[in-house]
Structures are given as C-alpha cells and as structure tokens.
Amino acid sequence: MTQQINYSNELSGKIALVTGGTKGAGKAIAERLKAAGATVIITARNKAEQPDPELYFVSADLSRSEDAEKVISEVLSTYGRLDILVNNLGSSTTPAGGFSALSNEDWISTLQANLLAPVRLDKGFLPQMIDRKDGVIIHIASIQGKLPLYDSTLPYAASKAALINYSKSLSNEVTPKGVRVLTVSPGWINTTASEAWLGEIARNSNSTIEQAQQSVMDALGGIPFGRPAQPEEVAELVGFLVSPRANYLTGTNFVIDGGTVPTI
C-alpha cells in the first residue's frame, strides 16, 4: 500500500517545540516546521527582535532545571501533548586557550546548556510520546563532537560528543516504544552571530571578512563546498527527518557540513 503524503502540509496537526528558536538555525527550523503545517512553540531567554505571532513563545533559560520544568508544564497544559521535539539550543561561551584557561564553571555551564537541557526535556516529554506510541526527538549536535577544536571550544566539543552518544542510546531504548530519536550534526553555519564573530576576527587580524572566513575554514581543515551552511539548509534536513517521509529513520547521526569532516 502506497502512503500518500502532502509535502506542503505534511505536519498538519502536529505540535512541535524548537529550543533556541529565535535565532539562527533554530529560527529557520521553527519556520520550516510551521510552513509544513505544524503548530510550533519556541523557547529562548529573550523574544526575537521581530517576533512571529504564529510561533508560541516561552521564555526560558534551559540551562536551569526549573526553567526546563516550566517549559514542559506550559507546553503540556496548553496543548495536551508534544509530537516533535527539536533540541536545538547550544552555546559555546568559554574562553580560548585550551584546558588550562577553563574554570569549573566553564565546564558546568557548557554541559548544562548543551547536554543536560535536552536530557531534561526528553525526560519530561517522552512519557506522553511513549503512551501514544508516536513522537520524534531531534538532537542538534555538531561536527565538533567528532572534530574538536581544543584550543577554543573544548567543553562545547565534549558536550556535543556526549549528546551524540546519549542520543544513540536513547534511540535504542525508545524506538521499540514508538518514538524516533535522531541527531543532526551541522558544521559551520552562517548566522548573525557567526558574521559578528568574523567581523571581530577581521578587526583583530587587520584582515577582510573574506580572509577571516577563509582562516576559519582553514582551521576546520577546509570545507570542500567552499562556504558555511545557511540556516535554511539545516532546517530543510530537520524538516525531512521529522516528517512521515522519514518514518524508518532512527538512531542515526546526520552530518551536514559541506564535506568538512575528512573521515567516513
């Protein structure tokens, strides 16, 4: 029997939550799911500069356990269920300089945001998904989970490696219960934050933006595609993975990096 799917409205009736949904890839993912017909909730510490009234916003700092509980409670009390959870939130604010430059707080805050925030949300939303034998969880990791840059993002890379491992383990547990769990590992994404970062590199090195971008690509070992990803390109992958077209996909880490990682 062939399943008929309306690609333009394939998520109609679905309730989705995207963390870190006001900027960058998170914003693009939220817009992509909304365009496919889903009702979309987004979280972040602050509202977007130009909020979309069609996206339900919950203010939360998900590095705090009490804020994670607030999000879980508000979503379930408002909508009664959650069908799609995209754990997109991620941050790296620690200083460069390798292990000796890092404090205990640098490690703890990074692990809270990048690993424990999705763990808490998964735990809060999984029971109702398992009860209905239906749901999709996406963890947005990073190629740094396999290609760490020790000089600048050591805690971030370690936390994303842990997230990839956790995601696979969770999939093994809950897929037989009807819930798909997948990981998406982007490489460098061209966001407003990354553009500001390039500007800072260019100023500090007395170079152009183009030269600064090339220096970052060189530090990554090169990007065969020749440029960073656009947020919409990452969002398109996520949109496919949460859709009925991907019903048999679970437990896999999908790398979207323009060919950056040099191994298979």
KERO-918741 format. One record per residue (C-alpha): residue in three letters; x, y, z. Coordinates in steps of 0.001 Angstrom, whole numbers. Example, Ala and Ser with C-alpha at 12.3 -4.5 7.8 and 13.67 -1.06 7.14 Angstrom:
BEGIN
type|c1|c2|c3
ALA|12300|-4500|7800;
SER|13670|-1060|7140;
END
This chain:
BEGIN
type|c1|c2|c3
MET|0|0|0;
THR|1451|3363|-1036;
GLN|1180|6161|1528;
GLN|8|9453|37;
ILE|1795|12451|1567;
ASN|1047|16129|1037;
TYR|4558|17584|1308;
SER|3284|21152|1625;
ASN|1155|20327|4679;
GLU|2700|17085|5912;
LEU|2965|18173|9556;
SER|-623|19400|9833;
GLY|-1987|18663|13294;
LYS|1455|18132|14832;
ILE|2674|20044|17886;
ALA|6391|20891|17753;
LEU|8843|22520|20151;
VAL|12111|24083|18959;
THR|14557|25225|21629;
GLY|16746|28218|20863;
GLY|14116|29081|18277;
THR|14535|32834|17958;
LYS|17835|32982|16057;
GLY|19983|31196|13510;
ALA|19260|27568|12730;
GLY|16615|27360|15454;
LYS|14599|30157|13888;
ALA|14924|28576|10440;
ILE|13821|25181|11814;
ALA|10786|26709|13510;
GLU|9778|28480|10299;
ARG|10278|25294|8266;
LEU|8055|23232|10581;
LYS|5412|25965|10600;
ALA|5448|26040|6789;
ALA|4786|22280|6801;
GLY|1631|22817|8869;
ALA|2828|22212|12433;
THR|1854|24266|15453;
VAL|5255|25457|16671;
ILE|6421|26506|20122;
ILE|9820|28131|20547;
THR|11936|28803|23615;
ALA|14793|31189|24288;
ARG|15823|33511|27076;
ASN|14541|36540|25122;
LYS|11986|37116|22385;
ALA|13091|37563|18800;
GLU|13720|41129|17681;
GLN|10814|40737|15269;
PRO|8574|38068|16858;
ASP|6402|35862|14664;
PRO|2907|35897|16201;
GLU|2278|32426|14780;
LEU|5051|30950|16931;
TYR|4130|30396|20582;
PHE|6996|31752|22675;
VAL|8053|30513|26107;
SER|10813|32463|27830;
ALA|13283|30060|29430;
ASP|16925|29587|30276;
LEU|17141|25848|29691;
SER|20494|25560|31432;
ARG|18361|25846|34597;
SER|16379|22760|35614;
GLU|13473|24859|36924;
ASP|13084|26555|33533;
ALA|13024|23186|31786;
GLU|10214|22114|34120;
LYS|8396|25370|33328;
VAL|8563|24665|29575;
ILE|7382|21066|29963;
SER|4467|22112|32165;
GLU|3384|25024|29967;
VAL|3515|23059|26715;
LEU|1587|20072|28067;
SER|-1002|22186|29896;
THR|-1553|24399|26843;
TYR|-1511|21792|24058;
GLY|-2035|18483|25856;
ARG|818|16731|24082;
LEU|4017|17185|22106;
ASP|4697|15320|18851;
ILE|8056|16774|17766;
LEU|10894|17956|19998;
VAL|13878|19672|18372;
ASN|16619|20194|20950;
ASN|18418|22924|19042;
LEU|19753|25012|21928;
GLY|23532|25127|22024;
SER|26139|27561|23182;
SER|29882|27979|23498;
THR|30945|30993|25540;
THR|34091|29652|27175;
PRO|37488|31320|26674;
ALA|40091|30100|24232;
GLY|43399|28731|25418;
GLY|42842|25031|25971;
PHE|42259|23160|29229;
SER|44280|25483|31458;
ALA|42126|28505|30610;
LEU|38892|26806|31713;
SER|37262|27012|35121;
ASN|34880|24522|36705;
GLU|32059|26952|35935;
ASP|33015|26981|32245;
TRP|32595|23205|32137;
ILE|29403|23118|34201;
SER|27610|25886|32298;
THR|28505|24349|28933;
LEU|27324|20878|29941;
GLN|24108|22326|31375;
ALA|23193|24061|28111;
ASN|24389|21522|25564;
LEU|23756|18163|27259;
LEU|21562|18403|30338;
ALA|18981|20769|28836;
PRO|17955|18234|26150;
VAL|18151|15365|28647;
ARG|15661|17148|30923;
LEU|13258|17999|28107;
ASP|13416|14462|26712;
LYS|12592|13050|30127;
GLY|9659|15426|30515;
PHE|8081|14872|27098;
LEU|8860|11198|26441;
PRO|6209|9633|28700;
GLN|3278|11015|26702;
MET|5002|10123|23409;
ILE|5501|6557|24625;
ASP|1890|6375|25824;
ARG|725|7311|22299;
LYS|3477|5271|20600;
ASP|4235|8322|18472;
GLY|6845|11073|18522;
VAL|10122|12344|17110;
ILE|13064|13804|19010;
ILE|15892|15583|17207;
HIS|19152|16479|18934;
ILE|21163|19190|17197;
ALA|24784|18317|17943;
SER|27854|19441|15984;
ILE|30699|18058|13924;
GLN|32831|19109|16880;
GLY|31513|16011|18592;
LYS|33949|14183|16301;
LEU|36248|17017|15221;
PRO|37065|19012|18380;
LEU|38935|22307|18360;
TYR|40701|22011|21702;
ASP|42149|25500|21681;
SER|38820|27318|21507;
THR|35809|25097|22224;
LEU|36932|22166|24363;
PRO|33859|21981|26686;
TYR|31447|22526|23773;
ALA|33010|19729|21732;
ALA|32961|17353|24699;
SER|29319|18128|25462;
LYS|28276|17546|21847;
ALA|30143|14237|21757;
ALA|28218|13230|24875;
LEU|24953|14350|23259;
ILE|25601|12185|20191;
ASN|26290|9147|22387;
TYR|23255|9820|24584;
SER|21015|10269|21531;
LYS|22002|6881|20133;
SER|21469|5197|23493;
LEU|18060|6841|23921;
SER|17033|5730|20443;
ASN|17863|2125|21285;
GLU|15592|2363|24320;
VAL|12549|4208|22994;
THR|12338|3331|19298;
PRO|10678|-29|20127;
LYS|8130|2050|22068;
GLY|7197|4137|19028;
VAL|9452|7195|19380;
ARG|12123|8014|16794;
VAL|15317|9722|18024;
LEU|17806|11287|15617;
THR|20875|13502|15725;
VAL|21827|16267|13296;
SER|25441|17430|13392;
PRO|25996|20651|11464;
GLY|29335|22109|10620;
TRP|29821|25849|10479;
ILE|26506|27680|9975;
ASN|26342|31228|8642;
THR|24313|33077|11277;
THR|24171|36642|12545;
ALA|26357|35566|15468;
SER|28950|33974|13182;
GLU|29010|37086|10985;
ALA|29723|39209|14062;
TRP|32437|36741|15054;
LEU|34044|37033|11611;
GLY|33963|40808|11948;
GLU|35809|40547|15252;
ILE|38414|38207|13737;
ALA|38891|40578|10809;
ARG|39375|43579|13102;
ASN|41792|41748|15393;
SER|43878|40431|12497;
ASN|43596|43557|10316;
SER|42123|41463|7505;
THR|38976|41410|5383;
ILE|35821|39450|6188;
GLU|36641|37132|3292;
GLN|40112|36470|4702;
ALA|38650|35894|8160;
GLN|36170|33375|6740;
GLN|38962|31565|4925;
SER|41018|31416|8123;
VAL|38139|29752|9951;
MET|37645|27243|7138;
ASP|41369|26514|7210;
ALA|41184|25913|10978;
LEU|38437|23359|10320;
GLY|40654|21604|7803;
GLY|38746|23112|4884;
ILE|35133|22992|3694;
PRO|35036|21285|276;
PHE|31763|23054|-512;
GLY|33623|26344|-104;
ARG|31323|28085|2344;
PRO|29439|27629|5624;
ALA|25879|26276|5616;
GLN|22852|28529|5544;
PRO|20399|28045|8441;
GLU|17670|27120|5972;
GLU|19757|24214|4669;
VAL|19973|22715|8153;
ALA|16255|23385|8663;
GLU|15390|21519|5469;
LEU|17155|18399|6738;
VAL|15318|18616|10065;
GLY|12021|19169|8262;
PHE|12542|15944|6351;
LEU|13630|13936|9390;
VAL|10542|14803|11451;
SER|8198|14136|8532;
PRO|6318|10933|7630;
ARG|8793|10509|4755;
ALA|11460|9580|7318;
ASN|9369|7071|9277;
TYR|12035|4338|9138;
LEU|14920|6587|10220;
THR|16012|6447|13836;
GLY|19219|6237|15860;
THR|21323|7887|13161;
ASN|23600|10927|13281;
PHE|23153|13005|10115;
VAL|26158|15207|9357;
ILE|25533|18375|7332;
ASP|28889|20100|6972;
GLY|29671|20673|3299;
GLY|32190|17850|3477;
THR|34240|19289|6370;
VAL|34818|16096|8365;
PRO|37558|14294|6424;
THR|36653|10733|7504;
ILE|33732|8424|6877;
END
